[in-house]
């Protein structure tokens, strides 16, 4: 099992943040299925202010390329992603049209 961590910012607007959280209390079943079917075993999203932090744990069959291709061919996932852009904004340093930016692990307690 591999773990990946990502950051993303929400637009700094209390109403939009509440609405974003409401959507994540009732994520569309097709979106949940696409996440699980891709090999993502666990996913959590945390928020501080307008900063989001996502942890993904994936199985050995997972690949970002396969997930991206599958998502691009799934109309419901595309509809969800387009809707989420209403609330999201890229973090500084993100690429063009890049949402979640993969973070680099810099410390592991078990290494000491």
C-alpha positions as CSV (number, residue, x, y, z in Angstrom):
1,X,0.0,0.0,0.0
2,X,1.3,3.4,-0.9
3,X,0.3,6.8,0.6
4,X,0.1,10.1,-1.3
5,X,-0.7,13.5,0.2
6,X,-2.1,16.5,-1.7
7,X,-2.9,20.2,-1.1
8,X,-5.5,22.4,-2.6
9,X,-7.1,25.7,-1.7
10,X,-10.7,26.7,-1.6
11,X,-11.9,30.1,-2.5
12,X,-11.8,32.1,0.7
13,X,-15.5,32.5,1.0
14,X,-17.4,31.1,4.0
15,X,-20.6,30.3,2.0
16,X,-18.6,28.5,-0.7
17,X,-16.6,26.6,1.9
18,X,-19.9,25.4,3.6
19,X,-21.3,24.4,0.3
20,X,-18.2,22.5,-0.6
21,X,-18.3,20.6,2.7
22,X,-22.0,19.9,2.1
23,X,-21.2,18.3,-1.2
24,X,-18.5,16.1,0.5
25,X,-21.1,14.8,2.9
26,X,-23.0,13.4,0.0
27,X,-20.5,12.6,-2.7
28,X,-22.2,11.2,-5.8
29,X,-22.1,7.4,-5.8
30,X,-20.6,7.3,-9.3
31,X,-17.7,9.4,-8.1
32,X,-17.1,7.2,-5.1
33,X,-17.2,4.1,-7.4
34,X,-14.6,5.7,-9.7
35,X,-12.3,6.4,-6.8
36,X,-12.6,2.8,-5.4
37,X,-12.4,1.2,-8.9
38,X,-9.1,3.0,-9.6
39,X,-7.3,1.3,-6.7
40,X,-7.7,4.0,-4.1
41,X,-8.3,2.1,-0.8
42,X,-8.6,5.1,1.6
43,X,-9.0,8.8,1.1
44,X,-9.5,11.5,3.7
45,X,-9.7,15.3,3.2
46,X,-8.9,17.8,6.0
47,X,-9.5,21.5,6.0
48,X,-7.9,24.4,7.8
49,X,-9.3,27.8,6.8
50,X,-9.4,27.5,3.0
51,X,-6.5,25.0,2.7
52,X,-7.4,21.4,2.0
53,X,-5.1,18.4,2.7
54,X,-5.9,15.0,1.2
55,X,-4.4,11.7,2.1
56,X,-4.8,8.8,-0.4
57,X,-3.8,5.2,0.3
58,X,-3.7,3.1,-2.9
59,X,-3.2,-0.5,-3.8
60,X,-0.4,-1.9,-6.0
61,X,-2.6,-1.7,-9.1
62,X,-3.2,2.1,-8.8
63,X,-1.6,4.5,-11.3
64,X,-2.2,8.2,-11.7
65,X,-2.2,7.7,-15.5
66,X,-5.0,5.1,-15.4
67,X,-7.0,7.2,-13.0
68,X,-6.7,10.3,-15.1
69,X,-7.7,8.4,-18.3
70,X,-10.6,6.7,-16.6
71,X,-11.8,10.1,-15.1
72,X,-11.6,11.8,-18.5
73,X,-13.9,9.2,-20.0
74,X,-16.4,9.3,-17.2
75,X,-19.1,12.0,-17.8
76,X,-20.3,12.0,-14.2
77,X,-16.8,12.4,-12.8
78,X,-16.2,15.3,-15.3
79,X,-19.4,16.9,-14.2
80,X,-18.4,16.6,-10.5
81,X,-14.9,18.0,-11.2
82,X,-16.3,20.9,-13.1
83,X,-18.7,21.6,-10.3
84,X,-15.9,21.5,-7.7
85,X,-14.0,24.2,-9.6
86,X,-16.7,26.6,-8.4
87,X,-15.2,26.2,-4.9
88,X,-11.5,25.4,-5.6
89,X,-8.5,27.5,-6.6
90,X,-5.0,26.1,-7.2
91,X,-2.3,26.6,-4.6
92,X,0.6,28.8,-5.5
93,X,3.0,26.9,-7.8
94,X,0.4,24.6,-9.3
95,X,0.5,23.9,-13.0
96,X,-2.2,25.1,-15.4
97,X,-5.5,23.4,-14.7
98,X,-3.9,21.5,-11.9
99,X,-6.1,21.0,-8.9
100,X,-4.7,18.8,-6.1
101,X,-0.9,19.3,-5.9
102,X,1.1,16.3,-4.7
103,X,3.1,17.0,-1.6
104,X,6.6,15.8,-0.9
105,X,7.2,13.8,2.3
106,X,10.1,15.4,4.2
107,X,9.9,13.6,7.6
108,X,9.0,10.1,8.9
109,X,9.3,9.4,12.6
110,X,10.0,5.7,12.0
111,X,13.3,6.7,10.2
112,X,14.7,7.7,13.6
